[in-house]
Amino acid sequence: MILSLHQSRDNLGARPSELRRARWENLDIAGGTITIPPADAKSSRARVLPLTARLASALSALRPRAIVK
């Protein structure tokens, strides 16, 4: 299952530009969060956003095996 950028944004409350710059290392799938670092946030402050179960499942399936924690 692949979610579009639009669906992901709606599930997270993140801005499209924040999602385009998202990195796997900013995801905590087990903890159910994604961290938007200050450099990528419009406010220049880090934001921690909750992942929905659907989005966490989709991202877990897409995550490269080499960096699974």
VENRAUR-V515811 format. One record per residue. N is the residue number from 0. PSI is psi in degrees with one decimal (NA if undefined). D_LAST is the distance of its C-alpha to the last C-alpha in Angstrom with 1 decimal. Layout:
[[N/PSI/D_LAST] [N/PSI/D_LAST]]
//
This chain:
[[0/129.5/20.8] [1/128.3/20.9] [2/141.3/21.9] [3/164.3/24.3] [4/-40.4/24.0] [5/-46.7/26.8] [6/-41.1/25.1] [7/-42.6/21.9] [8/-43.4/24.0] [9/-34.5/26.0] [10/-25.1/23.0] [11/-32.4/21.7] [12/20.2/24.8] [13/156.7/23.6] [14/149.1/26.0] [15/-40.7/25.8] [16/-34.6/25.7] [17/-38.4/22.6] [18/-36.4/20.8] [19/-31.4/22.1] [20/-0.2/20.6] [21/144.0/17.1] [22/151.5/14.2] [23/-35.4/10.6] [24/-12.2/9.7] [25/-4.9/12.0] [26/136.2/10.3] [27/83.7/8.9] [28/-41.7/9.1] [29/-38.5/8.9] [30/-11.6/11.3] [31/35.3/13.3] [32/159.8/14.0] [33/135.8/14.3] [34/125.4/15.8] [35/111.1/18.8] [36/156.9/19.5] [37/-38.0/23.2] [38/-24.1/24.0] [39/-8.3/23.1] [40/141.7/24.7] [41/-36.4/28.4] [42/-4.7/29.1] [43/21.6/27.5] [44/141.5/25.6] [45/143.4/21.9] [46/137.0/21.3] [47/119.1/18.6] [48/142.4/19.1] [49/143.5/18.1] [50/138.8/16.7] [51/160.3/19.0] [52/-39.2/17.8] [53/-45.8/19.2] [54/-41.2/17.4] [55/-41.6/13.9] [56/-44.8/14.7] [57/-43.5/16.0] [58/-37.0/13.2] [59/-39.3/10.7] [60/-28.9/13.3] [61/-20.9/13.7] [62/131.1/10.3] [63/136.8/10.6] [64/-31.9/9.1] [65/-21.0/8.8] [66/13.2/6.2] [67/130.7/3.8] [68/NA/0.0]]
//
